Amino acid sequence: MRYLKLKGIICACLVIALAGIFTSIARGQGSQVAMTPPMGWNSWNHFGCHITEDIVRQQAHAMATNGMKDAGYVYVNIDDCWQGQRDAQGNIQPNANFPDMKGLADYVHSLGLKFGVYSSPGPLTCARHTGSYQHEQQDAKTYAAWGVDYLKYDWCSASRVYQPSQMQAVYRKMYDALRSTERPIVFSLCQYGLQQVWRWGPSVGGNLWRTTGDISPDYTRMAFIGFEQNGLQKYAGPGHWNDPDMLEIGNGRLTNVNEERTQMSLWCMLAAPLLAGNDLTHMNQQTLDVLTNREVIAVDQDPKGVQGHRITQEGPLEVWAKAMSDGSQVVGLFNRSVGAAVMEVNFSDIGIYGSAKVRDLWAHKDLGSFDRSFSTEVPAHGVALIRVSLPKP
């Protein structure tokens, strides 16, 4: 009899404990989002404030049908300029360019994709639209009701109403509001690397945080931002990522395939979010091939979640390495000069001694076994991206 009573008490305790676990998961406390760097598209780089619901629908359809979705791109994110005014109850309303946000989210979801929006903790966004200041809980509930899966939260006018010392609490406030909706929503902090955000981003619920100022569609700015990420690798990992801003592949002056491959290779070595910023309905095959190279994307999406780092530099020639979950090392040989150059990686610099197999990830080609080092000619503003692994016994 005592055994039966004890058994009953244990079962009841297990039920209560399991209920607590499931409730925690439902509230987002145990949900795991962005366990690999988020992949998708953002409206800002190409469309800016000239964005409409129709354009977003077209971009989502293109992503779902051109091979990007199959390659891992899932988030369709509206940046600034979707916001209208608040109604009498204080609920945020979209502007006339977005007549039905819930319908738009439903359409994106019907394609097997996810939907994202943008706001600011200040009274106004960067483009002077309505921000979330003093309406954080209300806006989070609205986003959840629409079916939002991703929120980019941009500091902008928050500096007019908050002190720098309040920044962490301000971001935490929105994270708590999102969590209370019981909907898993990726939380993207955008405050340009202020106050060494990589050190505290996870503590305020951030899944990714901008480490730099804005990118622009030219090689010089892209390279400056990307290569400056060295040293931040210890702050990245599953669920929380350093964000050097969006991809400019297919935009502006990144028209040379070598420069496009450089950004894609470097961002994947950095385990950075891959958010395309071009017009997905009008891009050439070259750009699509760069964006959808499965072997290169696998470097970014490796479940180990290691951010690569620079191992050697000789003037404009940089060699980077990234440890992979299968024990191999991916090496990027980046030539930042204006002429082609022969570049080399010594295997001892990546912890490999003796001979190793080398595979070219852009060419999808095994190059053979090499003893102690590998060298190749790299074009100007270009990259050689290789996977180095020990021969199987």
N, C-alpha and C positions, 0 to 999 in steps of 0.2 A: 504493500500500500504506500509506504514511504517512497519506494522507488517510482511508483506511478506519479505521485505528487511532484517528486523532484524532476521527473521527465517532463511533466506538464509545465513546470516553471521554466525549465531550460528551453522548451519549444516556444513558450510565450516570449521569452527574452530574445530568442533568435528572430521571431517575427517582428518584434519591435525594432531590433537592430537593423534588419533588412529593410524595413519600412523607412527608417531614417536614412539609410544609404540611398534608396531609390528616390526619396524626397530631395536629398541633397543633389543627386544627379539631375533631377527634373528642374531644380532651381538654377542649374548651371554651375554649381559649386564643384561638381565632379565631372562636368562635361569636358571633353578634350577637343578643343578646336585648334586649328593651325599647328598640328603636330609635325607637319612639314611646312615649309614656307608657302603661303597662299599664292595661288596662280589665278590669273584672270585678266580683266581689262578695266581701265579707268578712263573716264571721258575727258579729263582735263587737258592732257598734253596736246591733243589734236583739236578738240572742239571748244575748249574753254567755256565761256558763257553762252555760246551758240549751240546749246544742247537742248534736245526736245525728247518727248516720249517716243516719237516715231524713230528718231535716230537710235535711241537705246534699243528699241525692238529690232532694228536692222542689224545692229552690232551683235546682239544676242543670237539672232538667227545665223549670222555669219560664223560666229564662234562655234555654234552647235553643228555646223555642216561642213566647215572647211578643214577639219582635222584638228583644230585647236582643242576642242573638248576632249577628243580621244587622246590627245597628248597630255592632258591634265589641267587645262585652263577651265575654271568653273565660275569664278566670281565676275559678275557684271556690275560695275560700281559707277554710280553717278557721283561726280564730284560736286563742286560748288554750282550755284545758280538754279537749283530746282525749287528753292523755298519761296513761298509767298508770305502772307501775313498770318497772324493768329486770329482764331475766331473769338467770339464773345467769352468762351470758356477757357481761352488760352491755348487751345490745341493748334499746333502748327499745321498750316495748309500749304500744299504745293502751289506754284504759280500756274499761269494759264498754259505754259508749255507742257505741263504734266497734269492733265485733267483727271487721271485715275491711277494713283500710285499703287493701290492694292491690285488693280487689274494688271498693271505693268509687272509687279512682283509675281503675280500668278502666271503670267505669260513666261517670264524668265524661268520660273520653277518648272513649267510644263516642258521645257526643253532639257530638263535635267541639269540646270545651272542654278547658281545662287545669286542673290540680289543684295547690293550694297548702296548706302547713301553716305552723305557727308554733312557735318555740322561743326560748330565751334562752341567752346565753353564761354565765349564772350557774347555780347549783345548782337554783334554782327559777324558774318563770315568775312573771309578775305575780300570777296567781291561785294561786300556790303549788303548781303541778304540776311534774313533773320537767323540769329544764332540761338543757342540753347540756354543762355544765361537765365537762371532762376526758373527754368522749366525742364530741368534734367529728367526728373521722374516722369513728367508728362510726355516728353518727347520719346523717352525709352519705351513707354507703353504704346505710343503711336507707331513707332518703328516695328515693334513686335506684332502689332495688329496688322500692319501692312504685309509682314512676312520678310522683314529685313534680316539678312544673315551677316552683315559686315558694316561696321561704322568707322569711318575715318573722322577723327576729331581734331580739328586744326586750331591752334592757339590764337592766332590773329588778334582780334580786338580784346581778347581776355586780358591783355597787358594793360588795358585802360581801367579795368575794374578789380584786378587782383594784383597783389604783390608777387614778385618772383618766388618768395618763400612759400606761397600758397599753391604753387603749381601742382605738386604731388597730390595734395588734398582735392584739388579741382578735378584732376583726372580720375581719382579714386571715386569721387562722387558720381560721375557718370558710369563708371564700371559697376558700382553698387546698384545703380538704377537699371542698367542692362541686365544684371544678374537677377534682379527681383522680378523680371518679366517671365522668367522660366523658359526663355528661348536662347539657345546657344548663338551668340553673336560675336564674331571676330572683332576685337577692339584694337584699332590702329591709331596710335598716338602720333600726331604730327605737330612737333614743336621744334623741328630743325636742329636737334641735338643739344638744345639748351640744357644747362645744369647737368651735363653728363647723364642724360636720360637712360643710357644703357645700364647704369648702375642701379636704377630704381624702377625701371619700366615694369618688370614682373610684379613688384609689390603693389602696384596700383591697378593690376589686372590687364596690363598691356600684352597683346600677343605679338605686336611689332611696333617699332618706334623709329621715326626718322632720325638719322644720325647727322644729317647735313642740311644745307640750304637746298633750294629747288634746282633740279636738273634742267638742262636745255638741250635742244637737238643738234649738238655739235660735239665733235670728238674731244676737243680740249676740255670742256666742262664735264663731259661724261667721264673722261679718264681721271681728271682731278678728283672727282667725287669717289669713284670706284677704288682707286689705288690708295686713297686716304683711309680706307676702312681697316687697313692693317693695324693690329693691336687691339681690336675690339672683339676678337674671336672668342675670348673666354666668356663673353656675356650672351652668346647665342646658343640655342639648343631647342629641342622639341617644345613647341608651344610658345616660344618667345624668340623673336628674330630682330637683328639689326636691319634697318631699312634704308638703303642709300637712294631711295626714290625710284620712280617708275622707269620702264624701258622706253627708250626713244627710237628703237629699231623700226624702220619704216617711216620715220619723220624727218623733215628738214634736211640737214646736212650730213646725217648718218646714212649716206646712200651707197658708200663703198662696202662691199660684202666683207672685207677685212675688218672694217670698223664695226659693222653690225655683229660679226662673230666675236669681236673683242668684248663688246658689252655683254652679250649673252654668256660668253665663257666666264667673264669675271664675276658677273652677278651669280652664276651658278656655283662658282668656286666659293663665293661669299655666303652661300646658303641664304640668299636674299629673296624676298618676295618677287615673283615674276608677274608684274602687272603691265601688260601691253598698253601702249598709249597712242597707237596709230589708228587710222580708219580701217577697220577689218573688212569693210565692203569693197575697198579699192587698194589692194596691195599686190605687188608682183610676186612671182613664184619664189624669187630669191629671198624676200623678206619672210614669206610663209615657211620656207624651208629652214631658215635660221630659227624662227620662233618655235618650230615643232620638231627639232632634232631630238629624238627620244633618248639617245645616249648622252647627250649634253644635259637634257632636263633631268635625267637620272642622277647626275652629279648634285644638282640642287635639291632633289627630293629624297636623297639618301636618308633612310630612317635614323641613322646614327646622329644626324643633325650637327655635324662638325662644320664650323666656318673655316675656310682656308686662310692661309697666311703667307706672307712673303718669306722665302727662304734665302734668296740671294738677289742682289741688285748690282748692276754695273752700268752706271749712267742711266740711259733710257731703257735698258734691258732688264726686265724683272722676271724672276722665276717664282711661282707660287705653288703650294701643295695643299692638298685636302685629303684627309684620311677617310676611307670609305668603310662601310660596315662589313664588307667581304674581306677586309684585310689589305686590299689594294690601295694605291695612292694615285689620285689624279693630279697631274702636273700641268700647269699653264705656263707656257713660255711666251711672254708678252713683249713685243717690240714697239716701244713708244717713239722710236725715231722716225725720220722721214725717208729712210732708205732701208732696203732689206738687210738682214743681218743673220749670221749663223749663231745659233744659241745652243747651249748645252745644259743638261742637268746631270749632276753626279748623284748616282743612286744612294751613296752613303749619306747625302744630305736629307734623304727622306727615309732613312732607317733600313735601307735594303743594301745588302752586301753580296757581291758576286754578280751573277747574271740575272736578268729579269726579262719578262715578256712586255712588249709595248704595243698598245693599240691606239690608233688615231681615231678620236671620237668624231671629228668632223667628216672624215673620209669613210668612217665605218669599216676600217681596214686594220687587220693585224699586221704589224710591221716586222715581227720576228723577235728573236731574243738578242739582247745586247749585254755586253760585259761591262759592268761598273758605271756606265754612263750612256747617255743618248744625246745626239745632236742633230739639228736640222736647220734649214734656212727658213726664217720667218719673215713674211713681207712687212713693209712699213705699215704701222698702225694695226698690225695683225697679231695673230696668236696661233700657236700650235698647242692643241689640247690633247693630252695623252693619258691613258690609264696604264700604270706600271704595276705589274703583279709578279709574284714569284711563280716559277714553273710548278705545275702540279707534280707531286712525287710519283 
